[in-house]
Amino acid sequence: MPKASVEVTLRRFELSDVDAMMAWASDPEVAAFCRWEPYESREPLLAYLRDTVLPHPWFRAICVVPGGAVVGAVSMAPTAERCRGELGYVLARAHWGKGVATAAVRRALRDVFAEVEGLRRVEALVDVDNPASQRVVEKAGFRREGVLRRHYWHKGRARDMVMYSFLASDPLPAE
């Protein structure tokens, strides 16, 4: 049975979002495939929010509708090549498997191609051992390009990553 459509909005983060962020940033299962270790206290997360997230050119809070609760984050990091960016996302475990991440990635694609001048390609590098995240980008319309073997050093070992891409010329997925 198909999942009911979920509605999300994206907005810039605010310092007051630190407690909502703590809900997922302190969860070891959420952090398993992330570049960071789970946060153990609010202060280092607040510093990350202030020093990294707020000045970032495209880092957005994922908010569920109704209510607008912040349940995750999606970002598009610029690369050395102006025409290319790298997608990242994280979602509180309570919202896994409900279509929230896919809806947020779809909305992010619409927004970044409209907002980021010169952007022609968004890439998503997904760990081969994270099939749920692979499904998110596939459902959002990304094309699987291949596996980059031992591409990324992650928490003590070299990891294989699946490369996905979405081009500005690809049809934007329905929300």
N, C-alpha and C positions, 0 to 999 in steps of 0.2 A: 504494500500500500504506500503510495507516495506521501511524503511529508507535507503538512500544511505549509503554505508560504509564510515565511517569517519576515517581519519588517525590522530593518535596522536603520539607524542614522549614523553618520560619522561627523565628528566635530573635533576641533583642536582640544588638547588636554589643558587642564587648569591645575594649579597646585592643590586645589581642594579635592582632586581625584585620587590623591595618594591612598586613602583608605580602601577605595574600590580596587585600585591596582594591587594592593597588598593581598587581596583575596586570591588572585591568581599568581602573583609574583612570589608568594611564599609557598606555593604548592609544588612539591617535588615531581609529581606526575606531569604538571603543566611545563615545568622547567626542563624536563628530560631531554627534549630535542632543541632547547633554546641555548643560546650562547652563554647565558648567565646561570649562576647557581641560585637556588631559591633564597629569597631575602628572608632574613631572620628578624629584622626589626624595621621600623618605619623610617628612621632617619636616613639610612643609605638609599632607600628607595626614593625618598623625598629629594635627596641630592641628585639622583639620576634623573628624576622628573624635571627638576629645575635646570640642571646643567646640560642634559642631553636631549630629552624629549621636547621641552618647550622651544628651544632654538632650532630644532630640526626642521628642514624645509617641508617635509610631508610626513607627519606622524599624527595619526588620528585615533581618537577614542571610538570604540564600537559601542553604540548605545542601542538597547532593545526598546521597541515600541510595543505597547504603551509604557509610559513611565520614564523612559530615558536613562535607565540604570546603565552605568559603564561596566561592561562585562569583558572587555578585551581591547586589543590595539591592533591597528594595521598601519604599516609604513611602506614608503617607497623611497629607498635610499638611492641617491644619485651614484653613478659610477664614473670612472675616468672618461668614458665615452658619453658625451652629452645626450645622445639619442637613446640611451639605455638606462633603465633603473632596475633595482632589485626589490621585489616584494617581500615583506615579512609580516607575519601576523601571529597573534597569541590570543587564546580565549579561555576564560574561566571554565574549569571542568564541569560545573553545573550546567553549562550550555553546550557541551559537546554532543554531537549526534542529532542536533535539532535544526540544522540548516543555517545557523547564525553565522558561522565562519564563511560559508559559501556566499550568503547574501552580502556580507561585509566586503568580501573580495570583489564581487560583481560591482558593488557601488564604488569601491575604490578605483577599479579600472575606469569606470565612467568619469570619475572626478579627476584622476591624475592626467588622463589624456586631454581633458579640457583645461586643466590648470597649469601643467608643466610644459613650458615652451620648448619645442624641439624634441620632445619625447616621442620615440617611434616604437620602442620595444620595452616590455616589462618582463623580467625574468623571475622565476621562482625556483630556488634550489631546495629540494625536499629530500630528507634522509630516506634511503631505500627501506629502512626499517620503520617508517612512519606511514603506513598505508592510509590512515585516516586523512592525513594532510594531503597526500597525493589525490585522494578522492575530492577534497575541497577544490583544489585548483583545476582538476579535470572537469568538475561540474560547473565551475566558473568560466569555462571556455578555453583554458590554457591548452596548448599542444605539447605533448611529451616529445622531447628531442633526443633523449638518450641518457645514459648513466655515465657520470664522471667518476671514474674509479679513484679511490683514495684521494679525493679532492679536498677534503676539509678535515682539519685536526679538531676533534671535538671531545672534550672531557677525557683526555688521555689516550685517544686512539684516532687513527686516520679513518675517515668515513666515506662511503660511497654516497653520492648525491644524484638524484634524478633532476635533470635540467628540463624545465618547462618554460614556454614563452607565450606571450600574447602580444600581437602586433597592433599598432594603431589602425591598420587596414583590416584587421579581423572584425567580424561582426560582433558588436557588444551584446553580451548575453542578456536575456530578459531577466528582470528582477522577480 
